[in-house]
Amino acid sequence: MQYSITVAQQPDLRNFRWDVLLPSAAAVVAALLIGLASLAGYAFKQREAFALDGRVLGLAHRIESHLRDTDQGAEQELLENLWQDVRPPIIGLCLKDGEGRPQARVGETDTILPPRSINLFVAPMGGPRGRPWNTEFQRAPGQARGRRGLRTLEVFLISGAGAPPLPIRLLLPSSIIVGLGLVALAVLGGRLLIRQRHEAEVEANRRRLEALGRAGAGLAHQLRNPLATIKGSAQLLWERLHGSEPRDRAQAIVDQADRMDRMLGALLDYARPPAPEASSVDLAQSLSALAKDSPRVRVDIPDSVETRVDPDHLDHIVENLLSNALAHSSEDSFIEITVHTNGDIVEIRISDRGPGPGGDPEELFQPYVTHRPDGAGLGLTIARTLAEANRGSLTLGRQTGGGTTAVLTLPRGDSKQ
């Protein structure tokens, strides 16, 4: 019987796009917070409005009930008696007859705010002892009809009556401010996390490279002595052997020993790059001298362009870039070297028509990564290290139509140190 165990892999939180995830989550929380605040504010507002309507309608009902039992002409006394129990936000009352003529007033009724009008229905008066006319008590011939049954009660309120308290009114603006602040903090936090992750990756890569450099430097020192012995022995054999085939094999040993010596030298340069000794360098003279041995290299450099750089470092960088360009382009194509100035920066471009730098040009600057079968994978790494040591930079890019362009930037010769 065979058993298989499946281990569930936990997601790597370091690979999350925190600069997108955190603001999105914060935006959702902020929207919910604002929605809840808006709903709560609306509910409190409706509660206050209903409570005010209840007080106004309750007062109107009391006045309507007392009017049924009040003689005509006693409306003012009725309102004054009821006014003692009236509290803000009601600040005034006005009772009008069916034709809109005022019959009684109490409180402040001259405000600029429109009052609330409530219709009151009171049975016509005029029967014995102020009772309504009905089938039992009939109006005598020639007797006045009495009051109309429709009355209008105008209720005057203070400004802002029925509005919720100040803390409730501030609930929605406060929630909007809090929501926007939450989103802003999430954006800042996401960027900080991304930056922290990038810095951690850079630091880890730096430590890894330092460890590789130290290990490689130690290994290079250990290998150079036996390599020198192998090379010297092969050269001695080549001198003593006779015949083309044995001597070719001895020469192959010498050639490969030279190649290994160059690789070990590159490894030592990578582990401990020499400090730059900058001086003013005439680019037209320096680059033309480097390109004179190859007819495939074309140089287009304006006169009187100087840069502040270590001459040996500049030669090392340009030789490495030219070597890569020549190795990756066809023999019938040309390598172009152009120089441009931009303020205090000199830009040196070396372009070829080869297959290009691949999908990720930055990968070629990693140690021991190369597209050349005979390369050590340290040339571009050392070239960038030397460029940065001279306050410059080195990048690779794709050319339109195919090919690679290496861009080396350095400070101008007249720039401040």
N, C-alpha and C positions, 0 to 999 in steps of 0.2 A: 504494500500500500504506500502510495506516495502522498506527501503532504506539501502544501504550498502555503507560504506565509506572505500576505500582502501588507505592506506597511504604508499607511496613509501619509503622504508627504504634506507637511504643514507649509502654508504659503510663506514665502520669504517677504517679510514686511519691508525690508530694505529696498525691494524693487518696485514698491508702490509709487505712483505719482502723487506724492503728498501735496504738491502744489496745485493739483486738480481735485484730489479727493477731499481734503480738508475744507477748501472754500465751498465745494458743492454741498457737503454735509452741513456746513454752517449756514449756507443759503436756505436749505430746507428747514433747519431749526429756526432761523430768523423768520421765514415765511409763516411757520406754525405759530411762533410767538406773536407776530403781528396780527395774524388771524384771530388768535384767542383774545388778544387785547381789544381788537375791534369788536368782536362778539360780546365781550364783557362790557365794553363801553356802551354798546347799543342796548344791552339788557338793562344796565343801570339807568340809561336815559329813558327808556320806555317805562321803567318802574317809577321814576320821578314824575314823568308825564301822567301816568295813570293815577298816581297818588294825588297830584294837583287837580286832575279832572274830578277825582272822587270828592275832594274837599269843596270844589266849586259847585258841583252838582248837589252835594249834601246841603250846602248853604242855600242853594236855590230851592231845594225841596222844603226846607224849613220855612223860607219866606213864603213859598206858595201855600203851605199848610196854614200859616198864620193869616195870610190874606183872606182865606175863606171865612175866617171867624172875626175879621176886623171890619169895623165900620168904614164907610167911605170917608176919606179925608184924614185917616189916621195912619197913612203909609209912612210918613216921616217919623212918627213916634215909634212905629214898628221897626224901621231900619235902625234907629238910634238904640233901641233896646237890644237888638240882635248884634249890633256893632261891638258891644262890649266883649262878646265871645269870639270875635273875628281876629285872627292872627295873620301876620305876614306869611306868604307873599301877597295876600289880598290887602290892598291899601285904599280901596274906595268902592262904593256901590251906588248905582243910580237906577231907580225904578221908573219906567215910562209906561204910559197908557197905550191902548191899541193904536192910536194915531201917532205915536212917537213923541208925545209931549212929556217932559219930565214931571214926575209927581213927588219924588223924594230923592235926597242925596245925602250921603255920609262919606267921610274920609276924603281922600284926594281923588278928584274926578277930572282934573284939568291936565293930566299927563299927556305927553305926545304919543305914548304907546297906545295902540288901538285896544279897546276892552274886549272881553269875551261877552258875547250876547247870548242870553238864554231865554227862550220863550216860556212864559208861565201861563197856564190856563186856569182862570178863576171864573166860576159860574157868575152870571150877572146878578148884582145885588139890587135890592129895592123892595123886598117883601117885608112883612112885619118882623121887627127886631133884627133887621139886617139879613134875614134869611133869603135864600134864592127863591125866585118865582118858580112855582111848580103848579101841579094840578090842585093842591090844597089851598095855597095862598095865591090868589089871582090879583093882578094889578088893577087898582080901581081906575075908572075912566078918568082921563086927564092927568094921572099920576106920572111922574118922571120915570123913565125906563131905568135909570141907574147906570152903573159902570159896565163897560164892555168886558167880556170874559178873557180877552187876550192881553197879556202884559209882557213887557220885555225887561229883563234884569241885566244890566251891564255891570260886569265885574272887572275892576281895574287891578292889575298886578304889577309888581315891581319888575324892573328889568332883569332878565335872566331867570324868571320864574319857571320852574319845571326842569331846569338844567341840572345835571348831576353835580355832585361836589367837585371841587377843584382836583383832588387826587384822581378821581375817575376821569375827568377831562384830560388830565395829563397822562393817562395810561397809554393811549395809542401813540402820541408823540414819543413818549419814553421808550415804548417797545420798538419803535422804528429806529431810534438812536441806538438802543442796545443791539438790535439786529444788525445794523450797519457796522457797529463796532465789532460784533462777533465775526462778521464776514471779513472785516479788515484784519482782525487778529488771526483768523484762519489763513488768510492769504499770506500774512507775514510769517506765521508758524510753518506753513507749507514750504515757503521759500527757504526759511532757516533750516528745515529738515533736509531739503534737497541740497542746500549748500553744505550742511554738516556731513551728509552722505558723500558728497563729492570730495570734500576735504579729507574725509576718512579714507576714501579710495585712493586719493593722491598720496596721503601719508603712508598707506599700506604699500602702494606701488613703490614709493621712494625707499621704504625700508627693505622691500624685496630686492630692489635694484642695488641698494647698498650692500645687502648680503651677497648678492650674486657678484658684485664687483670685488668685494673682499675675497670671496672664495676663488673667483677667477684670477685675481691678482696673485694670490698665494699659489694657485695651481700653475700659473704662467711662470713664476719664478722657479718652481720646482721642475718644470718641463724644459726650460731653456738650456740648462746644463747638459742633460742627456741628449737633447736635440742637437746641440753644438757638436757633441761627440759623434752622433750619427752622421751629421753633415760632413764633418772632417774625415770620418772613415770612408764615406762614399766618395768624396773627392780623391782620397788616396787610392782607392780601388780603381777609380776611373783612369788615373794616371798609369797604373800598373797593368791594367787589363788590355788585351789585344782583341781585335775583332769588333765589328760594329754593334752586334747584338749585346754582348756583355757591357760594353761601354754605354750603350743607350739605357740599359737597366740601371747602371750606376748613376747616369745623369738624371734619370727619373727620380732616384732617391734624393739627389741634391735639390732638384726643383721642388719636390714636395716638402723637403725640409725648409727651403726658403719660404714656401707658402705658409707652413706652420709657424715659422718665425714671424712672418707678417701678421698672422692672426693673433699670436701671443702679444705682439707689440700693440695691436689694436685693443686687445683686452686690457693691457696695462694702461693705455691711454684713457680707456673708458673708466677704469677703476680710479685713476688719479690723474684727471686732466690737468695739464700745466696751467698756471695762472697767466692771464694775458698781460703782455707788455705793449700797451696801445701806443700808436703813433699815427701821424697823418700818412695815408697811402693814396697815391694817384691811381685811381681805378683803371684808367685807360692804359697806363703802362703795365700795371700788375696783371690785369686780365688778358691783355694781348700777349704777354709773355707766357701765360699758362696755356693759351690756345694756339700758339704758333706751331706746336708739334703735331697738330691734327688738322688736316685740310678740310675736314667736315664741320669744323666749328667756325661760325660766323660771329663777329663781334661788332656791336653797334653801341658805342659808348661816346657820349659827348665829352669834349675836352674840358679840362680843369674841374673835374669832379673828384673830390677827395673824401675819404672816409676815415674815421678814427677807429682803428682796429689793430690787433696784433698781426703783423704781416705773415708770420708762419701759420697762424690760425686761419687767416683768409685763404692762403694757399691750400691748406689741408681741406677746408670746406669745399672750395671750388673744384679742386682735383677730384674729390669724392663725388660731387654732383656730376661733373663731366664724365667720369668713369661710368657711373650708372646710366647716364643718357646715351653714351656711345654703346654700351653693352645691350641696351634694350631697344635700340632703333636699327633700322636696316642700313646697310652700307651705302645706299644711294640717297639717303636722307641727310639733312643738315641739322646741326645743333646751333641754336641761336642764343646769344648772350646780349641782353639789353640792360641798360641802366637808366633809371628815372629818379628824380629827386622830388620829395614832397616835404617842404618845410625843412625840418632838421633831420629828416630821414632820407637815406639812400636805399633804393630798392634795386636789387640785382635779380634779374629773371633769366633762368636757364631752361630753355624749352626744347623738347624733342618730339618726334612723331612716332613714338613707340606704342605699345599696347595700353599705356596709361597706368596710374597708380593702383588700380583695383577699386573695390567698393569702399574701403575705409583707408584713406591715405595715412591717417594717424597711426595705423597699426604698423606701418613700416618703420616708425621711429622707436618701436619697442625693441629691446635687446634680443638678438638672435632670431629676428624675423627678417627674412630676405627672399627675394624672387630670383636671385642669382644662384646657380648651382655651385659656383666656386666661392660664394660670399660667406663671411662670418656672421652677418647680421648685426654688425656694430658700427658700420660706416655712417649711416644716417643718424644713429643715436649720438655718436661722438660729434658729428658735424653740428647737430642742434645744440649740444652741450657747449661747444666752443662759441657758437653764435650768441647764445644767451650769456656766456661769460663776458662777451664783448658788448653787452647791452643791446643785443639785436634779437632776431628771431629767424626761424626757418620753417617753412611750410611747403607742402606739396599740393598741387591742384590738377584738375583735368583740363586739357585744352579742347576747345571746340573743334570737332572733326577728328579727335583722337590724339593721344599723346599726353605728356606730363610736363608741367611747368613747376620748377622749384623756385620759390621766392625767398631770397635772403635779404633781410633788412638790417641796416647798420646805421649808426649815427654819423652825421656829416663831419667832415674834418674840422669845421669851424664851430661845432657845437660845444657847449660848456661841459666840463668834466664833472 
